[in-house]
Amino acid sequence: MIDLTTYTAVRSSLFVRIQVDEYRTSPSAGYTQEVLTFTDHNTNYTINGEIYQNLGNLMNVTASRSQIRASANTVSISLSGIPNSAIAEIVNSKLKSSPVKILRGYFDSNGNLIGELQGRFRGFVNNYSLEEEYNIDSRTATNQILIECASSIDVLQNKYAGRKTNPESQKRFFTSDKGFDRVPNLENTTFNFGAPE
């Protein structure tokens, strides 16, 4: 364990990695896999051969709870200063369900990493939104993207429960029951409920 009290100054930095499996730059372009990496560290930083782009104060990550056990929580990542040219890439890509990993590192006053990078969050993009502030006087716009991430535990808790309504599923639990045997025949049948006979 690292004793941070022996240092006169300690800086904490976050490193965000989002793997977008269906990323494209325009509506007509094909999908490619793209790994987005960025940090609030004061310089670009390389982890496992990937360069984390320094965004400084343009990146913000909401606070999370530290617990001994893994728990369901959400984290929001906001990125400010998005250029207008990058808005199309965000809109045309499929960010939802992309895996997100956030690491934290502690650095001394010389910028040297103290110990090792620690895992802070692991989950998936649950939703995202774009916000634009338009200045009428200067005719300029600033863009911000807010990425809402659900932890892996939260995703597991939202699993589907129940059964299928087909004969195979019914026979799996009740071998002699014929209650669902007619379901395939009724599947595409139109019923006019409430119509006069």
Disulfide bonds with the S-S distance in Angstrom:
none
